[in-house]
Amino acid sequence: MLLSGNDLIEKVTNDTFVHQTWTAADQATIVLDTMFTFVQKHLAAGDLLSVETLVSGDEPIHLALETNLMNLPIRYANQLGKIVINDPEAEVNLYMYVEHPLVTHSGMRIELAASVAAYLDDPDSVNAKISEFYNRELQMINKAVLAAAEMAAADDDAAK
């Protein structure tokens, strides 16, 4: 799938891309198959998309996939427009995002999953890469939450 910078700006500005959100009750019940089926169907149809699985909790975890020309979430339309304006046609990519306060200092980690063409050529291997990325990030978040809880418990004990 090829898209020029100006075409991307127009689609983002006019909100002509597919949105979908799913909710997972907790980290143990995340099912990505529905998201993968949805993504494959819409990419095969040539749609731009922004999909997300929201993991409930005190601090929700956002697991998102978006098509874009660069690794910047679509919701940053103004910044995106300034960067890609007048860019020639380029391959559209599929990016993986994880958002949570403990994932990085900025609260977001972004990685390239594959180009849309590569995804459509071999969706199973790209879906495996996406699953691995999400699992790794969830484990890191869990470790950070556990460390924070242990530190708070230690501080409580020290204050007694």
C-alpha positions as CSV (number, residue, x, y, z in Angstrom):
1,M,0.0,0.0,0.0
2,L,1.4,3.3,-1.1
3,L,0.3,6.7,0.2
4,S,1.7,10.3,-0.2
5,G,2.1,12.6,2.7
6,N,-0.6,14.9,1.5
7,D,-3.0,11.9,1.1
8,L,-2.3,10.8,4.6
9,I,-2.9,14.3,6.0
10,E,-6.2,14.4,4.1
11,K,-7.3,11.0,5.5
12,V,-6.3,11.9,9.0
13,T,-7.9,15.3,8.9
14,N,-11.2,13.9,7.4
15,D,-11.1,11.0,9.8
16,T,-11.4,8.5,6.9
17,F,-9.6,5.6,8.5
18,V,-11.0,2.6,10.4
19,H,-11.2,2.8,14.2
20,Q,-11.9,-0.1,16.6
21,T,-11.4,-0.6,20.3
22,W,-11.7,-3.8,22.3
23,T,-11.5,-4.1,26.1
24,A,-9.8,-6.8,28.1
25,A,-10.9,-7.3,31.7
26,D,-7.3,-8.0,32.8
27,Q,-4.0,-9.1,31.4
28,A,-4.9,-12.8,31.7
29,T,-7.8,-12.5,29.3
30,I,-6.3,-10.6,26.4
31,V,-7.4,-12.2,23.1
32,L,-5.7,-10.7,20.1
33,D,-7.2,-13.0,17.5
34,T,-10.3,-10.8,17.0
35,M,-8.0,-7.8,16.5
36,F,-5.8,-9.7,14.1
37,T,-8.7,-10.9,12.0
38,F,-10.1,-7.3,11.9
39,V,-6.7,-5.8,10.9
40,Q,-6.1,-8.4,8.2
41,K,-9.6,-7.8,6.7
42,H,-9.2,-4.0,6.6
43,L,-5.6,-4.0,5.4
44,A,-6.6,-6.4,2.5
45,A,-9.3,-3.9,1.6
46,G,-6.7,-1.0,1.5
47,D,-8.0,0.7,4.6
48,L,-5.9,2.8,7.0
49,L,-6.6,1.9,10.5
50,S,-6.2,2.6,14.2
51,V,-7.2,-0.3,16.5
52,E,-6.6,-0.8,20.2
53,T,-7.1,-3.3,22.9
54,L,-7.6,-1.5,26.3
55,V,-6.5,-3.6,29.3
56,S,-8.6,-2.5,32.3
57,G,-7.0,-1.7,35.6
58,D,-6.0,1.1,37.9
59,E,-3.7,2.4,35.1
60,P,-5.2,1.1,31.9
61,I,-2.7,-0.4,29.3
62,H,-3.3,0.5,25.7
63,L,-2.2,-2.0,23.1
64,A,-2.6,-0.4,19.6
65,L,-1.9,-1.1,16.0
66,E,-1.9,1.8,13.5
67,T,-1.1,2.2,9.8
68,N,1.0,5.3,9.1
69,L,3.9,6.6,7.1
70,M,5.9,7.2,10.2
71,N,6.0,6.0,13.8
72,L,3.8,8.7,15.2
73,P,0.3,8.1,16.5
74,I,-2.5,9.3,14.2
75,R,-3.9,11.4,17.0
76,Y,-0.9,13.7,16.7
77,A,-2.4,14.9,13.4
78,N,-0.8,18.4,13.6
79,Q,2.7,17.2,14.1
80,L,2.2,14.5,11.6
81,G,1.0,17.0,9.0
82,K,4.1,19.2,9.5
83,I,6.4,16.2,9.0
84,V,4.9,14.4,6.0
85,I,3.5,17.4,4.0
86,N,4.4,17.1,0.3
87,D,6.2,13.8,0.9
88,P,6.1,11.5,-2.2
89,E,4.3,8.2,-2.2
90,A,5.8,5.8,0.3
91,E,5.0,2.4,1.7
92,V,2.5,2.4,4.5
93,N,3.6,0.6,7.6
94,L,1.9,-1.0,10.6
95,Y,3.1,0.2,13.9
96,M,2.7,-1.3,17.4
97,Y,2.1,0.9,20.4
98,V,2.0,0.3,24.1
99,E,0.9,3.1,26.3
100,H,1.2,3.0,30.1
101,P,2.9,5.3,32.6
102,L,5.5,2.6,33.4
103,V,6.4,1.5,29.9
104,T,8.9,4.3,29.3
105,H,9.5,7.8,30.6
106,S,7.2,9.2,27.9
107,G,4.6,6.5,28.7
108,M,4.6,5.1,25.2
109,R,6.7,2.6,23.3
110,I,6.4,2.4,19.5
111,E,7.9,-0.3,17.2
112,L,7.4,-1.2,13.5
113,A,5.5,-4.4,13.0
114,A,5.9,-4.5,9.2
115,S,5.0,-2.8,6.1
116,V,1.3,-3.3,5.1
117,A,2.6,-5.3,2.1
118,A,4.7,-7.6,4.3
119,Y,1.8,-8.1,6.7
120,L,-0.5,-9.1,3.9
121,D,2.2,-11.5,2.5
122,D,2.6,-13.3,5.8
123,P,0.1,-12.2,8.5
124,D,0.8,-15.1,10.8
125,S,4.5,-14.2,11.3
126,V,3.7,-10.5,11.8
127,N,0.9,-11.4,14.2
128,A,3.4,-13.5,16.2
129,K,5.8,-10.6,16.3
130,I,3.0,-8.3,17.5
131,S,2.0,-10.8,20.2
132,E,5.6,-11.2,21.3
133,F,6.0,-7.4,21.5
134,Y,2.8,-7.0,23.6
135,N,3.8,-9.9,25.9
136,R,7.3,-8.5,26.5
137,E,5.9,-5.0,27.3
138,L,3.2,-6.4,29.6
139,Q,5.9,-8.4,31.5
140,M,8.0,-5.2,31.9
141,I,4.9,-3.3,33.1
142,N,4.1,-6.1,35.6
143,K,7.7,-6.0,36.9
144,A,7.6,-2.3,37.3
145,V,4.2,-2.4,39.1
146,L,5.6,-5.2,41.4
147,A,8.8,-3.2,42.1
148,A,6.7,-0.1,42.9
149,A,4.5,-2.0,45.3
150,E,7.5,-3.6,47.0
151,M,9.1,-0.1,47.4
152,A,5.9,1.3,48.8
153,A,5.7,-1.6,51.3
154,A,9.3,-1.1,52.3
155,D,8.7,2.6,52.8
156,D,5.6,1.8,55.0
157,D,7.7,-0.6,57.1
158,A,10.4,2.0,57.5
159,A,8.0,4.6,58.6
160,K,6.6,2.4,61.4
